[in-house]
Amino acid sequence: MVASVFQLQCSCNNYPWGKKGNESLAATLCAKTPNTGFHVDESKEYAEMWMGDYPVLPAKAWKSGEELHKIVDENKEQLLGKTCMEKFGGVLPFLPKILSISKALPLQIHPNKELSAKLHAKDPEKFTDPNHKPEIAIALGPFEVFAGFKDNKDIQALFSALAPLERYLPRKDVNFDNGVLKEVCYKILTASDQEIATTQKELAEVGQETYGKQAYILDLLPRLQEQYSRQDPGNLIALLTMNYLTLSAGEAIYVPADAPHAYLSGDIVECMARSNNVLNTGFCPRADRDSLELFTSALTFSPHNGEEVKLGTSQTEKSMHGKTSEYAPPMSEFNMLRTRLKEGEKEKIKAIGGPSVLFATSGSGQMLADGQTHEIKEGYIFFVGQGVEVSYEASTGLEVYQAYAE
C-alpha cells in the first residue's frame, strides 16, 4: 500500500511566451523542491509547471521518482476513492499548473467533449485525449487576459465608428448578433496578410475619441504587433471582439470549452479538466494555426461580457478555522481552495472525498496529514489521497492552493 500523502517533483516546459530564467515564477517555484536535478537556465524561457498525472509532463513522487499516473493507476481505490472513479475513471480528473507569461499565448479555444472525441479519433498524435478542457486562471499578481467575447453592443460601437472595419461586415447597417459576430471573425481570420496589416495601420491613425471607452485598443495594438506581427489576425480578433481584463492577486476567471481566450501577461495558477487539446488561430505563425473553419464553427458565445468571465470566491465549508476560500467553477472535475495564513496561524481542511494536489506559492510552515508532519514552503507540492484531513501551521506567511475532486 502506498502512502496517501506524498511530496511531488515537477518540471517546466519552455514555450517562447514564457518568462526568462529566474523572472519565471513557474521556474523558481519548480526549483524550490530539492534534489530533483532541475536548475534554472537564465537563457531559457519557462512557461508552465505541470502538477498532475497527465503523461505529457507528469509529476513524479519526490522520493521514488515514479510517475504520478503510475502510482494512481496501481492504487486507484485508495487514492481516488470509489465515487471519483465512478465519475471520472481511474485518473486525476484535473490538471493544475503554474504559468509565467511574458507575451500573449496563442489565441485559442479548447474543444468540447464531442468535438474532442472526434478530433482524437482522427488525429490522436495532435489531439492526445477525447476530453474537454474548461479551465480557471487565478492571478498571483497583476494579470492581463483576453477572454470571451465583448457584449455585442460594444462590438457594434466599434464597427459602426471605425471605417477600416467596414470591409469585414457582411452588409451595411448590420446589427450585431452572434451569427454576425461569427461571420466577422471568419472574415478577419481568412483575410490576407496585407489586408490585416493595412487594417491595423488605418486603425492606428484613427483618433482616440472615436474609440470611446475602448480607447485602450490604441495602447495595446503596437504591443501586440511587436510581440507577433502586423499581419497577425489575432490582433484584430482580440482587440475588437474580446474582453480585455486586468486582474489582481486572488482574482480569477473561468473559461468554458469553446470560448476564445489568450493570456497576455502575469503569473497565474491555472487548473483545467484533464486534457491537452487546443485549437489555435492567432498570436502564432500561420503554419501553427489550426483549421479556421473548425475554429469558427466551434466558437460559443458564453461568456459574452467581462463580468461573465470573472470567477468569484466564497468561504468554504471544508475550512475549520475560516482561513480558506474556494473557487467553484460551473464544472464537475474540480474546485480550488486557497488558504492564507499569517505567522503562527493555523488551519485545518476537512477530509475530502476525492484526490487533491496542493502547493505553496509563498511562505513556510508545517503540514500534518495522514499521521505525518511535512515541511511545506514556497514551491513544495503534495499529492493527497481521498479521505485525508490536512492541517497547517504557518512559520511565516503561508499561501497554499489545493485543487480537488470528489
Disulfide bonds with the S-S distance in Angstrom:
none
